[in-house]
Amino acid sequence: MEWRHNPLKKVRACRRYASDEGSNEIGVTFAPCKGEGGVEVGVNRVKTCGSWHSCLPCGARIAVHRARELAQAFETWETLGNSVVLATFTLQHHAGQSLRDLLVAQRAGWQALRSKRPYEADLLNLGVASFPIESALGTRMVKGVIRAFESTYGDDHGWHPHYHVFFLVEGVISAEAAREAVAPMWDRWVAGLAKHGATAIATVNGESAGLDVKVIGSGQAASYGKYPFKLALEAVGGIFKHGRSQDRKGREVGHRHRTPAEIVEHIAVAQVEGKLGDEQAQTDLRVWREWCETATDLGLRQAPFPMRAWFADKARELGIEGPLTDGEPGEEKTDEQIAAAEVLGNRTGAMMSSRDWSSTVAYEFDSLRRAGRHGGWTAVVVWFDQRGIALDMLGPGEEQLELEQDRHQAQAEFRLANDHEYHYRQSVAGALSAMVGGVAPDSSTGRQAKQDG
């Protein structure tokens, strides 16, 4: 779907062509999956765009990796006896407002919130830690603040952008103390919004609205590590069960609140149903294009984490596992590297032409993956043969075919050895053979007679 309808050229080319310049081949990969004999099928050696906000495949990979990084960092921080405070800042919005105007106002609010002296005083009052960051210019100290961006689109109220801000607090802090420390930040946030004609309300009828402050409880590191990446992590699944009429929480058309990724999946459903021309699909396409173009033009970044190296060292000392400690000390992966990385455990079993991939295989990839899961690598080869698509088998692929053939043979022999009906037929046939002078009835006839009887 994105190859045809995404407004960004780099996304339209993502995973469409071979990554190696001058090469026209793409790898078909496999890895064992749950279930007897099945394999997970993938591809490698394809160009990727590395866009966290506008490409579903790249965005999902980046989100999973970054969420695991934050979860590991939060767990490390908690293990050291400290706290993580999460504050959400939002603004009022209504249908018809452009995403760009709202984001410009949002950025003005954030800039005002971070006015140097008052902001430093607030962070000190909250107990936010400072971390050493090494660079070519030497060591500098940065505050333990991680700002994440999120936006949904509501049928009734339009774009709803907001910030989730994580404060890494030394020691233990109560929810009440955290709210008191964040309150002055809220006042400056509102003042900054006002300069761009925007407004915000902290509470409505005693319930949090524009401002929400909480202390992440013990053992919740993993779930809150995912929080900044809900844009990519929460879309998959429900759309294809409920169709386009509902969002993932079951809200009907007119009252839905969807992430951009959910909107893309609704567009994909419309394409499958042949309804891209209807009003709902055209509205979704317009909203999706606005998101992609605005996010790109404004250079949206997701959850910058400059103290990553410090947390990697501490996690390594404490034996807390995760992506921060998977590589070499000091190694940091960019979004582009994460999107292009090989999936751990995958083996390249064969090569196909990039033309076959982009013209046929990519559009039927779901059926290829199903074949692999149910029939193993053998079924993958059959899938290509049935479509007349050339597959250049590599060593790992040949080995897997032999392994599956040996396994199928062993399974057949096991079933045969334990087939009581087979032994029954054989004993009867032997007895009859002795009775009639060595002429035994056909065993398949014996089976039919037994079943019919």
DRENDO-1510 file (C-alpha; in Angstrom, 1 decimal, always signed):
<recs>
REC; n; res; u; v; w
REC; 1; MET; +0.0; +0.0; +0.0 .
REC; 2; GLU; +2.8; +2.4; +0.9 .
REC; 3; TRP; +4.5; +1.8; -2.4 .
REC; 4; ARG; +1.5; +3.3; -4.1 .
REC; 5; HIS; +0.1; +5.9; -1.8 .
REC; 6; ASN; +2.8; +7.3; +0.5 .
REC; 7; PRO; +3.7; +10.9; -0.4 .
REC; 8; LEU; +7.4; +10.4; +0.5 .
REC; 9; LYS; +9.6; +9.1; -2.3 .
REC; 10; LYS; +12.0; +7.3; +0.1 .
REC; 11; VAL; +9.1; +5.4; +1.7 .
REC; 12; ARG; +7.7; +4.5; -1.7 .
REC; 13; ALA; +11.1; +2.9; -2.5 .
REC; 14; CYS; +11.5; +1.2; +0.9 .
REC; 15; ARG; +12.1; -2.5; +0.7 .
REC; 16; ARG; +11.4; -2.4; -3.0 .
REC; 17; TYR; +14.9; -2.6; -4.4 .
REC; 18; ALA; +18.2; -4.4; -3.7 .
REC; 19; SER; +20.4; -2.6; -1.2 .
REC; 20; ASP; +23.7; -3.4; -2.8 .
REC; 21; GLU; +24.5; -1.0; -5.7 .
REC; 22; GLY; +24.7; -2.9; -8.9 .
REC; 23; SER; +22.9; -5.9; -7.6 .
REC; 24; ASN; +19.4; -7.1; -8.6 .
REC; 25; GLU; +19.1; -9.9; -6.1 .
REC; 26; ILE; +17.2; -10.0; -2.8 .
REC; 27; GLY; +17.6; -12.7; -0.2 .
REC; 28; VAL; +14.8; -15.0; +1.1 .
REC; 29; THR; +15.5; -15.8; +4.8 .
REC; 30; PHE; +14.1; -18.3; +7.2 .
REC; 31; ALA; +14.2; -19.0; +10.9 .
REC; 32; PRO; +12.5; -21.8; +13.0 .
REC; 33; CYS; +9.1; -20.8; +14.4 .
REC; 34; LYS; +6.7; -22.3; +16.8 .
REC; 35; GLY; +5.0; -25.3; +15.5 .
REC; 36; GLU; +6.3; -28.5; +14.1 .
REC; 37; GLY; +8.5; -28.0; +11.1 .
REC; 38; GLY; +7.5; -24.4; +10.3 .
REC; 39; VAL; +9.7; -21.5; +9.5 .
REC; 40; GLU; +9.3; -17.7; +9.6 .
REC; 41; VAL; +10.1; -16.2; +6.1 .
REC; 42; GLY; +11.6; -12.8; +5.5 .
REC; 43; VAL; +13.7; -10.9; +3.1 .
REC; 44; ASN; +17.1; -9.2; +3.3 .
REC; 45; ARG; +19.5; -7.1; +1.2 .
REC; 46; VAL; +16.7; -4.6; +0.5 .
REC; 47; LYS; +16.9; -0.8; +0.7 .
REC; 48; THR; +15.2; +0.6; +3.8 .
REC; 49; CYS; +14.1; +4.2; +4.5 .
REC; 50; GLY; +14.5; +4.3; +8.3 .
REC; 51; SER; +11.5; +6.6; +8.8 .
REC; 52; TRP; +10.0; +6.0; +12.3 .
REC; 53; HIS; +6.9; +8.1; +11.6 .
REC; 54; SER; +5.9; +7.4; +8.0 .
REC; 55; CYS; +6.9; +3.8; +7.2 .
REC; 56; LEU; +5.1; +1.0; +8.9 .
REC; 57; PRO; +7.8; -1.7; +8.5 .
REC; 58; CYS; +10.7; +0.5; +9.5 .
REC; 59; GLY; +8.7; +2.3; +12.2 .
REC; 60; ALA; +7.7; -1.0; +13.8 .
REC; 61; ARG; +11.3; -2.3; +13.9 .
REC; 62; ILE; +12.6; +1.0; +15.3 .
REC; 63; ALA; +9.8; +1.2; +17.8 .
REC; 64; VAL; +10.4; -2.3; +19.2 .
REC; 65; HIS; +14.1; -1.7; +19.5 .
REC; 66; ARG; +13.8; +1.7; +21.1 .
REC; 67; ALA; +11.1; +0.6; +23.5 .
REC; 68; ARG; +13.3; -2.3; +24.7 .
REC; 69; GLU; +16.1; +0.2; +25.2 .
REC; 70; LEU; +14.0; +2.5; +27.4 .
REC; 71; ALA; +12.5; -0.5; +29.3 .
REC; 72; GLN; +16.1; -1.6; +30.1 .
REC; 73; ALA; +17.1; +1.9; +31.1 .
REC; 74; PHE; +14.1; +2.3; +33.4 .
REC; 75; GLU; +14.7; -1.1; +35.0 .
REC; 76; THR; +18.3; -0.1; +35.6 .
REC; 77; TRP; +17.3; +3.2; +37.1 .
REC; 78; GLU; +14.7; +1.5; +39.4 .
REC; 79; THR; +17.3; -1.1; +40.4 .
REC; 80; LEU; +19.6; +1.7; +41.5 .
REC; 81; GLY; +16.8; +2.9; +43.9 .
REC; 82; ASN; +15.5; +5.8; +41.8 .
REC; 83; SER; +12.2; +6.9; +40.3 .
REC; 84; VAL; +10.8; +7.7; +36.9 .
REC; 85; VAL; +8.2; +10.4; +36.7 .
REC; 86; LEU; +6.0; +10.6; +33.6 .
REC; 87; ALA; +4.3; +14.0; +32.7 .
REC; 88; THR; +2.0; +14.4; +29.7 .
REC; 89; PHE; +1.5; +17.9; +28.2 .
REC; 90; THR; -1.2; +18.5; +25.7 .
REC; 91; LEU; -3.2; +21.4; +24.2 .
REC; 92; GLN; -6.8; +22.1; +23.1 .
REC; 93; HIS; -7.6; +21.3; +19.5 .
REC; 94; HIS; -10.5; +21.1; +17.2 .
REC; 95; ALA; -11.4; +19.6; +13.8 .
REC; 96; GLY; -10.1; +21.5; +10.9 .
REC; 97; GLN; -6.8; +22.7; +12.5 .
REC; 98; SER; -3.8; +21.7; +10.6 .
REC; 99; LEU; -1.2; +19.4; +12.2 .
REC; 100; ARG; +1.5; +21.9; +11.3 .
REC; 101; ASP; -0.1; +24.8; +13.2 .
REC; 102; LEU; -0.7; +22.6; +16.3 .
REC; 103; LEU; +2.9; +21.4; +16.2 .
REC; 104; VAL; +4.3; +24.9; +15.9 .
REC; 105; ALA; +2.2; +25.9; +18.9 .
REC; 106; GLN; +3.3; +22.8; +20.8 .
REC; 107; ARG; +7.0; +23.5; +20.2 .
REC; 108; ALA; +6.5; +27.1; +21.4 .
REC; 109; GLY; +4.9; +25.7; +24.6 .
REC; 110; TRP; +7.9; +23.4; +25.1 .
REC; 111; GLN; +10.4; +26.2; +24.5 .
REC; 112; ALA; +8.6; +28.4; +27.1 .
REC; 113; LEU; +8.5; +25.5; +29.6 .
REC; 114; ARG; +12.2; +25.1; +29.3 .
REC; 115; SER; +13.0; +28.7; +30.1 .
REC; 116; LYS; +16.5; +28.3; +31.5 .
REC; 117; ARG; +16.5; +29.5; +35.1 .
REC; 118; PRO; +12.9; +28.5; +36.1 .
REC; 119; TYR; +13.3; +25.2; +34.3 .
REC; 120; GLU; +16.6; +24.4; +36.1 .
REC; 121; ALA; +15.0; +25.3; +39.4 .
REC; 122; ASP; +12.0; +23.0; +38.7 .
REC; 123; LEU; +14.3; +20.1; +37.8 .
REC; 124; LEU; +16.3; +20.6; +41.0 .
REC; 125; ASN; +13.1; +20.7; +43.0 .
REC; 126; LEU; +11.9; +17.5; +41.3 .
REC; 127; GLY; +15.3; +15.8; +41.9 .
REC; 128; VAL; +16.2; +15.1; +38.3 .
REC; 129; ALA; +19.6; +13.5; +37.9 .
REC; 130; SER; +22.4; +14.8; +35.6 .
REC; 131; PHE; +24.4; +12.4; +33.4 .
REC; 132; PRO; +27.9; +12.8; +31.8 .
REC; 133; ILE; +27.9; +12.7; +28.0 .
REC; 134; GLU; +31.2; +12.1; +26.1 .
REC; 135; SER; +31.8; +13.9; +22.8 .
REC; 136; ALA; +34.6; +15.1; +20.6 .
REC; 137; LEU; +34.5; +18.4; +22.6 .
REC; 138; GLY; +34.9; +16.6; +25.9 .
REC; 139; THR; +32.4; +15.8; +28.7 .
REC; 140; ARG; +29.2; +17.7; +29.3 .
REC; 141; MET; +26.4; +17.1; +31.7 .
REC; 142; VAL; +22.8; +16.6; +30.5 .
REC; 143; LYS; +19.6; +16.4; +32.6 .
REC; 144; GLY; +17.7; +13.1; +32.8 .
REC; 145; VAL; +14.8; +14.2; +30.6 .
REC; 146; ILE; +13.4; +12.1; +27.8 .
REC; 147; ARG; +10.7; +13.7; +25.7 .
REC; 148; ALA; +8.5; +11.6; +23.5 .
REC; 149; PHE; +6.0; +12.8; +20.9 .
REC; 150; GLU; +2.6; +11.2; +20.1 .
REC; 151; SER; -0.4; +12.2; +18.0 .
REC; 152; THR; -3.7; +10.7; +17.2 .
REC; 153; TYR; -6.5; +11.8; +14.9 .
REC; 154; GLY; -10.0; +12.0; +16.1 .
REC; 155; ASP; -13.0; +11.9; +13.7 .
REC; 156; ASP; -14.7; +14.6; +15.9 .
REC; 157; HIS; -11.8; +16.8; +17.1 .
REC; 158; GLY; -9.0; +16.3; +14.5 .
REC; 159; TRP; -5.3; +16.1; +15.4 .
REC; 160; HIS; -4.3; +15.6; +19.0 .
REC; 161; PRO; -0.6; +16.0; +19.5 .
REC; 162; HIS; +1.0; +15.7; +22.9 .
REC; 163; TYR; +4.3; +15.2; +24.7 .
REC; 164; HIS; +5.1; +12.4; +27.1 .
REC; 165; VAL; +8.1; +13.5; +29.2 .
REC; 166; PHE; +10.0; +11.1; +31.4 .
REC; 167; PHE; +12.0; +12.7; +34.3 .
REC; 168; LEU; +14.7; +10.5; +35.8 .
REC; 169; VAL; +14.5; +11.3; +39.5 .
REC; 170; GLU; +17.1; +10.4; +42.1 .
REC; 171; GLY; +15.7; +8.5; +45.0 .
REC; 172; VAL; +12.0; +7.9; +45.7 .
REC; 173; ILE; +9.4; +10.5; +45.1 .
REC; 174; SER; +5.7; +10.5; +45.9 .
REC; 175; ALA; +3.0; +11.3; +43.2 .
REC; 176; GLU; +1.9; +14.4; +45.1 .
REC; 177; ALA; +5.5; +15.8; +45.3 .
REC; 178; ALA; +6.0; +15.1; +41.6 .
REC; 179; ARG; +2.8; +17.0; +40.7 .
REC; 180; GLU; +3.8; +20.0; +42.8 .
REC; 181; ALA; +7.2; +20.1; +41.2 .
REC; 182; VAL; +5.8; +19.9; +37.6 .
REC; 183; ALA; +3.1; +22.5; +38.2 .
REC; 184; PRO; +5.3; +25.6; +37.4 .
REC; 185; MET; +6.3; +23.9; +34.2 .
REC; 186; TRP; +2.6; +23.7; +33.2 .
REC; 187; ASP; +2.2; +27.4; +33.8 .
REC; 188; ARG; +5.0; +28.2; +31.4 .
REC; 189; TRP; +3.6; +25.7; +28.9 .
REC; 190; VAL; +0.3; +27.5; +28.8 .
REC; 191; ALA; +2.0; +30.9; +28.4 .
REC; 192; GLY; +4.0; +29.6; +25.5 .
REC; 193; LEU; +0.9; +28.2; +23.8 .
REC; 194; ALA; -0.9; +31.5; +24.2 .
REC; 195; LYS; +1.7; +33.3; +22.1 .
REC; 196; HIS; +0.5; +31.2; +19.1 .
REC; 197; GLY; -3.2; +31.5; +19.9 .
REC; 198; ALA; -3.4; +28.0; +21.5 .
REC; 199; THR; -4.8; +27.1; +24.9 .
REC; 200; ALA; -4.7; +24.3; +27.4 .
REC; 201; ILE; -6.7; +23.2; +30.4 .
REC; 202; ALA; -5.0; +21.1; +33.1 .
REC; 203; THR; -8.1; +19.4; +34.5 .
REC; 204; VAL; -11.8; +19.1; +33.7 .
REC; 205; ASN; -14.2; +18.2; +36.6 .
REC; 206; GLY; -11.3; +17.1; +38.7 .
REC; 207; GLU; -10.0; +14.7; +36.0 .
REC; 208; SER; -6.6; +15.3; +34.3 .
REC; 209; ALA; -7.0; +16.8; +30.8 .
REC; 210; GLY; -4.1; +18.8; +29.4 .
REC; 211; LEU; -1.7; +17.7; +32.2 .
REC; 212; ASP; -1.1; +14.3; +33.8 .
REC; 213; VAL; +1.7; +13.4; +36.2 .
REC; 214; LYS; +2.4; +10.0; +37.6 .
REC; 215; VAL; +5.3; +8.1; +39.1 .
REC; 216; ILE; +6.0; +4.8; +37.3 .
REC; 217; GLY; +5.5; +2.0; +39.8 .
REC; 218; SER; +8.0; -0.8; +40.5 .
REC; 219; GLY; +8.0; -3.5; +37.8 .
REC; 220; GLN; +6.4; -1.3; +35.2 .
REC; 221; ALA; +9.5; -0.5; +33.2 .
REC; 222; ALA; +8.7; -2.7; +30.3 .
REC; 223; SER; +5.2; -1.3; +29.7 .
REC; 224; TYR; +6.2; +2.3; +30.1 .
REC; 225; GLY; +9.3; +1.8; +27.9 .
REC; 226; LYS; +6.7; +1.1; +25.1 .
REC; 227; TYR; +4.8; +4.3; +25.9 .
REC; 228; PRO; +6.6; +6.7; +23.5 .
REC; 229; PHE; +6.3; +4.2; +20.6 .
REC; 230; LYS; +2.6; +3.6; +20.7 .
REC; 231; LEU; +2.3; +5.2; +17.3 .
REC; 232; ALA; +3.9; +2.1; +15.8 .
REC; 233; LEU; +3.2; -0.6; +18.3 .
REC; 234; GLU; -0.6; -0.4; +18.9 .
REC; 235; ALA; -1.9; -0.5; +15.4 .
REC; 236; VAL; -1.6; -4.1; +14.2 .
REC; 237; GLY; -4.4; -6.6; +14.6 .
REC; 238; GLY; -7.9; -5.2; +15.4 .
REC; 239; ILE; -8.3; -3.3; +12.2 .
REC; 240; PHE; -8.5; -6.5; +10.2 .
REC; 241; LYS; -11.0; -8.1; +12.6 .
REC; 242; HIS; -13.4; -5.1; +12.8 .
REC; 243; GLY; -12.9; -3.5; +9.4 .
REC; 244; ARG; -12.8; +0.2; +8.9 .
REC; 245; SER; -15.8; +1.1; +10.9 .
REC; 246; GLN; -14.0; +1.0; +14.3 .
REC; 247; ASP; -10.8; +1.9; +15.9 .
REC; 248; ARG; -8.7; -0.6; +17.9 .
REC; 249; LYS; -10.8; +0.2; +21.0 .
REC; 250; GLY; -14.1; -0.4; +19.3 .
REC; 251; ARG; -15.2; +3.2; +18.8 .
REC; 252; GLU; -17.4; +3.7; +15.7 .
REC; 253; VAL; -16.9; +6.0; +12.8 .
REC; 254; GLY; -17.5; +9.6; +13.9 .
REC; 255; HIS; -15.9; +8.9; +17.3 .
REC; 256; ARG; -12.7; +7.1; +16.5 .
REC; 257; HIS; -9.3; +8.1; +17.8 .
REC; 258; ARG; -6.6; +6.6; +15.6 .
REC; 259; THR; -2.8; +6.7; +15.4 .
REC; 260; PRO; -1.4; +7.4; +11.9 .
REC; 261; ALA; -0.4; +3.7; +11.7 .
REC; 262; GLU; -4.0; +2.7; +12.3 .
REC; 263; ILE; -5.2; +5.0; +9.5 .
REC; 264; VAL; -2.7; +3.4; +7.1 .
REC; 265; GLU; -4.1; +0.0; +8.0 .
REC; 266; HIS; -7.6; +1.3; +7.3 .
REC; 267; ILE; -6.4; +2.5; +3.9 .
REC; 268; ALA; -4.9; -1.0; +3.3 .
REC; 269; VAL; -8.3; -2.6; +4.1 .
REC; 270; ALA; -10.1; -0.2; +1.7 .
REC; 271; GLN; -7.6; -1.1; -1.0 .
REC; 272; VAL; -8.2; -4.9; -0.5 .
REC; 273; GLU; -12.0; -4.2; -0.5 .
REC; 274; GLY; -11.7; -2.1; -3.7 .
REC; 275; LYS; -13.1; +0.9; -1.9 .
REC; 276; LEU; -10.3; +3.4; -2.1 .
REC; 277; GLY; -12.6; +5.8; -3.9 .
REC; 278; ASP; -15.1; +6.1; -1.1 .
REC; 279; GLU; -15.3; +9.2; +1.1 .
REC; 280; GLN; -13.9; +7.5; +4.2 .
REC; 281; ALA; -10.8; +6.1; +2.3 .
REC; 282; GLN; -10.2; +9.5; +0.6 .
REC; 283; THR; -10.3; +11.3; +4.0 .
REC; 284; ASP; -7.9; +8.7; +5.5 .
REC; 285; LEU; -5.5; +9.2; +2.5 .
REC; 286; ARG; -5.6; +13.0; +3.0 .
REC; 287; VAL; -4.9; +12.7; +6.8 .
REC; 288; TRP; -2.1; +10.2; +6.2 .
REC; 289; ARG; -0.4; +12.5; +3.6 .
REC; 290; GLU; -0.7; +15.4; +6.0 .
REC; 291; TRP; +1.0; +13.4; +8.7 .
REC; 292; CYS; +3.9; +12.2; +6.5 .
REC; 293; GLU; +4.6; +15.6; +5.0 .
REC; 294; THR; +4.4; +17.5; +8.2 .
REC; 295; ALA; +6.4; +15.0; +10.2 .
REC; 296; THR; +9.1; +15.1; +7.6 .
REC; 297; ASP; +9.1; +18.9; +7.0 .
REC; 298; LEU; +9.4; +19.6; +10.8 .
REC; 299; GLY; +12.0; +16.9; +11.3 .
REC; 300; LEU; +10.1; +15.1; +14.1 .
REC; 301; ARG; +12.3; +13.1; +16.4 .
REC; 302; GLN; +11.1; +10.4; +18.8 .
REC; 303; ALA; +12.4; +10.2; +22.4 .
REC; 304; PRO; +16.0; +11.4; +22.0 .
REC; 305; PHE; +18.1; +9.5; +24.6 .
REC; 306; PRO; +21.5; +11.1; +24.9 .
REC; 307; MET; +22.4; +9.3; +28.2 .
REC; 308; ARG; +22.2; +5.9; +26.4 .
REC; 309; ALA; +25.9; +5.0; +26.9 .
REC; 310; TRP; +25.7; +5.7; +30.7 .
REC; 311; PHE; +22.8; +3.4; +31.1 .
REC; 312; ALA; +24.4; +0.7; +28.9 .
REC; 313; ASP; +27.4; +0.7; +31.3 .
REC; 314; LYS; +25.2; +0.5; +34.4 .
REC; 315; ALA; +23.0; -2.2; +33.0 .
REC; 316; ARG; +26.1; -4.2; +32.1 .
REC; 317; GLU; +27.4; -3.8; +35.7 .
REC; 318; LEU; +24.1; -4.9; +37.1 .
REC; 319; GLY; +23.6; -7.8; +34.7 .
REC; 320; ILE; +20.3; -6.4; +33.3 .
REC; 321; GLU; +19.9; -7.7; +29.7 .
REC; 322; GLY; +18.6; -5.8; +26.7 .
REC; 323; PRO; +19.6; -4.0; +23.5 .
REC; 324; LEU; +21.7; -1.4; +25.4 .
REC; 325; THR; +24.2; -4.2; +26.2 .
REC; 326; ASP; +23.8; -6.3; +23.1 .
REC; 327; GLY; +26.6; -4.6; +21.1 .
REC; 328; GLU; +30.1; -3.5; +21.9 .
REC; 329; PRO; +30.5; -0.9; +24.7 .
REC; 330; GLY; +29.8; +2.6; +23.4 .
REC; 331; GLU; +28.1; +1.3; +20.3 .
REC; 332; GLU; +24.9; +3.1; +19.4 .
REC; 333; LYS; +22.6; +2.2; +16.5 .
REC; 334; THR; +20.8; +4.8; +14.4 .
REC; 335; ASP; +17.2; +4.4; +13.3 .
REC; 336; GLU; +18.4; +3.6; +9.8 .
REC; 337; GLN; +20.7; +0.8; +11.1 .
REC; 338; ILE; +17.9; -0.6; +13.2 .
REC; 339; ALA; +15.5; -0.7; +10.2 .
REC; 340; ALA; +18.1; -2.3; +8.0 .
REC; 341; ALA; +19.5; -4.8; +10.5 .
REC; 342; GLU; +19.2; -8.6; +10.0 .
REC; 343; VAL; +16.7; -10.3; +12.2 .
REC; 344; LEU; +18.6; -12.3; +14.8 .
REC; 345; GLY; +18.5; -16.0; +14.0 .
REC; 346; ASN; +17.6; -15.6; +10.3 .
REC; 347; ARG; +19.5; -17.5; +7.6 .
REC; 348; THR; +19.5; -16.6; +3.9 .
REC; 349; GLY; +18.2; -19.7; +2.2 .
REC; 350; ALA; +17.9; -18.5; -1.4 .
REC; 351; MET; +18.0; -15.5; -3.7 .
REC; 352; MET; +15.4; -14.1; -6.0 .
REC; 353; SER; +15.5; -11.2; -8.5 .
REC; 354; SER; +14.5; -7.8; -7.2 .
REC; 355; ARG; +12.1; -7.5; -10.2 .
REC; 356; ASP; +10.2; -10.7; -9.0 .
REC; 357; TRP; +10.1; -9.3; -5.5 .
REC; 358; SER; +8.7; -5.9; -6.3 .
REC; 359; SER; +6.3; -7.1; -9.0 .
REC; 360; THR; +4.9; -10.3; -7.5 .
REC; 361; VAL; +6.3; -11.7; -4.2 .
REC; 362; ALA; +5.9; -8.5; -2.1 .
REC; 363; TYR; +2.2; -8.4; -3.0 .
REC; 364; GLU; +1.7; -12.0; -2.0 .
REC; 365; PHE; +4.1; -12.0; +0.9 .
REC; 366; ASP; +1.4; -12.9; +3.5 .
REC; 367; SER; +0.6; -16.1; +1.7 .
REC; 368; LEU; +4.3; -16.9; +1.4 .
REC; 369; ARG; +4.8; -16.5; +5.1 .
REC; 370; ARG; +1.7; -18.7; +5.8 .
REC; 371; ALA; +3.2; -21.4; +3.6 .
REC; 372; GLY; +6.5; -21.3; +5.6 .
REC; 373; ARG; +4.7; -21.4; +8.9 .
REC; 374; HIS; +2.6; -24.4; +8.0 .
REC; 375; GLY; +4.9; -26.3; +5.6 .
REC; 376; GLY; +8.4; -25.2; +6.4 .
REC; 377; TRP; +11.1; -24.3; +3.9 .
REC; 378; THR; +9.9; -27.1; +1.6 .
REC; 379; ALA; +6.5; -25.3; +1.2 .
REC; 380; VAL; +8.4; -22.0; +0.5 .
REC; 381; VAL; +10.2; -23.7; -2.4 .
REC; 382; VAL; +6.9; -25.1; -3.7 .
REC; 383; TRP; +5.3; -21.6; -3.4 .
REC; 384; PHE; +7.9; -20.2; -5.8 .
REC; 385; ASP; +7.6; -23.2; -8.2 .
REC; 386; GLN; +3.9; -22.8; -8.4 .
REC; 387; ARG; +4.3; -19.2; -9.6 .
REC; 388; GLY; +7.1; -19.9; -12.0 .
REC; 389; ILE; +9.5; -17.6; -10.0 .
REC; 390; ALA; +13.1; -18.5; -10.1 .
REC; 391; LEU; +14.8; -19.2; -6.8 .
REC; 392; ASP; +18.6; -19.6; -6.6 .
REC; 393; MET; +19.1; -21.9; -3.7 .
REC; 394; LEU; +22.0; -21.3; -1.3 .
REC; 395; GLY; +23.7; -23.7; +1.1 .
REC; 396; PRO; +21.5; -23.0; +4.2 .
REC; 397; GLY; +18.4; -23.5; +2.0 .
REC; 398; GLU; +19.7; -26.9; +0.7 .
REC; 399; GLU; +20.5; -28.0; +4.2 .
REC; 400; GLN; +17.1; -27.1; +5.4 .
REC; 401; LEU; +15.4; -29.0; +2.6 .
REC; 402; GLU; +17.4; -32.1; +3.5 .
REC; 403; LEU; +16.7; -31.6; +7.2 .
REC; 404; GLU; +13.0; -31.4; +6.5 .
REC; 405; GLN; +13.0; -34.5; +4.3 .
REC; 406; ASP; +14.9; -36.5; +6.9 .
REC; 407; ARG; +12.5; -35.2; +9.6 .
REC; 408; HIS; +9.4; -36.1; +7.4 .
REC; 409; GLN; +10.9; -39.6; +6.8 .
REC; 410; ALA; +11.6; -40.1; +10.5 .
REC; 411; GLN; +8.0; -38.9; +11.4 .
REC; 412; ALA; +6.5; -41.3; +8.8 .
REC; 413; GLU; +8.5; -44.2; +10.2 .
REC; 414; PHE; +7.5; -43.3; +13.8 .
REC; 415; ARG; +3.8; -43.1; +12.8 .
REC; 416; LEU; +4.1; -46.4; +11.0 .
REC; 417; ALA; +5.8; -48.2; +14.0 .
REC; 418; ASN; +3.0; -47.0; +16.2 .
REC; 419; ASP; +0.1; -47.6; +13.9 .
REC; 420; HIS; -1.8; -50.3; +15.7 .
REC; 421; GLU; -4.3; -50.7; +12.9 .
REC; 422; TYR; -1.4; -51.4; +10.6 .
REC; 423; HIS; -0.1; -54.2; +12.9 .
REC; 424; TYR; -3.6; -55.6; +13.2 .
REC; 425; ARG; -4.0; -55.7; +9.4 .
REC; 426; GLN; -0.6; -57.4; +9.0 .
REC; 427; SER; -1.4; -60.1; +11.6 .
REC; 428; VAL; -4.7; -60.8; +10.0 .
REC; 429; ALA; -3.2; -60.9; +6.5 .
REC; 430; GLY; -0.5; -63.4; +7.8 .
REC; 431; ALA; -3.1; -65.7; +9.3 .
REC; 432; LEU; -5.2; -65.7; +6.2 .
REC; 433; SER; -2.2; -66.3; +4.1 .
REC; 434; ALA; -1.4; -69.4; +6.0 .
REC; 435; MET; -5.0; -70.6; +5.7 .
REC; 436; VAL; -5.3; -70.2; +2.0 .
REC; 437; GLY; -1.9; -71.4; +1.0 .
REC; 438; GLY; +0.1; -68.2; +1.1 .
REC; 439; VAL; -2.2; -65.9; -0.8 .
REC; 440; ALA; -2.8; -62.8; +1.4 .
REC; 441; PRO; -5.6; -60.2; +0.7 .
REC; 442; ASP; -4.7; -56.7; -0.2 .
REC; 443; SER; -4.1; -54.8; +3.0 .
REC; 444; SER; -5.9; -51.7; +1.7 .
REC; 445; THR; -8.9; -53.8; +1.0 .
REC; 446; GLY; -8.7; -55.0; +4.6 .
REC; 447; ARG; -8.7; -51.4; +5.8 .
REC; 448; GLN; -11.7; -50.5; +3.7 .
REC; 449; ALA; -13.6; -53.6; +4.9 .
REC; 450; LYS; -12.8; -52.7; +8.6 .
REC; 451; GLN; -13.9; -49.1; +8.2 .
REC; 452; ASP; -17.1; -50.1; +6.4 .
REC; 453; GLY; -17.8; -52.7; +9.0 .
</recs>
